[in-house]
Amino acid sequence: MFEVGLIIPTKNRYIFLERLIQYYINNNTNHVLYIGDASDINYKNEITNLLKSNKSNIVVNYFYLTD
């Protein structure tokens, strides 16, 4: 069986990421999510708090990409 990792580039899309993570939680997938984020600092803080509150078994690797 293959392992799949999903690469998700984003910028200032907190609501999108929230929906995306919830989708994978609801479907009990074993995919690893790699998030490359170039958001403004306010969005970065919201996304970081969202990821900290993730109590599921989904693995999320978050990379904040500064200018």
C-alpha positions as CSV (number, residue, x, y, z in Angstrom):
1,M,0.0,0.0,0.0
2,F,1.2,3.5,-0.9
3,E,1.5,6.3,1.6
4,V,0.3,9.6,0.3
5,G,1.3,13.1,1.5
6,L,-0.6,16.1,0.4
7,I,1.2,19.4,-0.2
8,I,-1.0,22.5,0.4
9,P,0.4,25.9,-0.5
10,T,-1.6,28.7,1.0
11,K,-1.6,32.4,1.8
12,N,-4.2,34.1,4.0
13,R,-6.8,31.3,3.7
14,Y,-7.6,30.3,7.3
15,I,-11.2,29.3,6.5
16,F,-10.0,27.1,3.6
17,L,-7.5,25.3,5.8
18,E,-10.0,24.9,8.6
19,R,-12.5,23.2,6.1
20,L,-9.7,21.1,4.5
21,I,-8.5,19.7,7.8
22,Q,-12.0,19.0,9.0
23,Y,-12.7,17.2,5.7
24,Y,-9.7,14.8,6.3
25,I,-10.7,14.3,9.9
26,N,-14.3,13.4,9.0
27,N,-13.1,10.9,6.4
28,N,-10.6,9.2,8.7
29,T,-7.8,9.4,6.2
30,N,-4.2,8.6,7.0
31,H,-2.7,11.2,4.7
32,V,0.1,13.4,5.9
33,L,-0.7,17.1,5.2
34,Y,2.2,19.4,4.4
35,I,1.1,23.1,4.7
36,G,3.4,25.7,3.2
37,D,2.0,29.0,4.5
38,A,3.0,32.5,3.3
39,S,0.2,34.3,5.2
40,D,0.4,37.6,7.0
41,I,1.3,37.3,10.6
42,N,-2.4,37.6,11.8
43,Y,-3.4,34.6,9.7
44,K,-0.4,32.7,10.7
45,N,-1.4,33.0,14.4
46,E,-4.9,31.8,13.6
47,I,-3.7,28.9,11.6
48,T,-1.2,27.9,14.3
49,N,-3.9,27.9,16.9
50,L,-6.1,25.8,14.6
51,L,-3.4,23.2,14.3
52,K,-2.7,23.2,18.0
53,S,-6.4,22.4,18.7
54,N,-6.3,19.5,16.2
55,K,-7.1,16.5,18.4
56,S,-7.4,13.9,15.6
57,N,-4.9,11.4,14.3
58,I,-4.1,13.4,11.2
59,V,-0.5,14.4,10.9
60,V,0.1,18.0,9.8
61,N,3.5,19.4,9.1
62,Y,3.3,23.2,9.0
63,F,5.9,25.4,7.4
64,Y,5.7,29.2,7.7
65,L,7.4,30.8,4.7
66,T,8.5,34.4,5.4
67,D,9.3,37.0,2.7
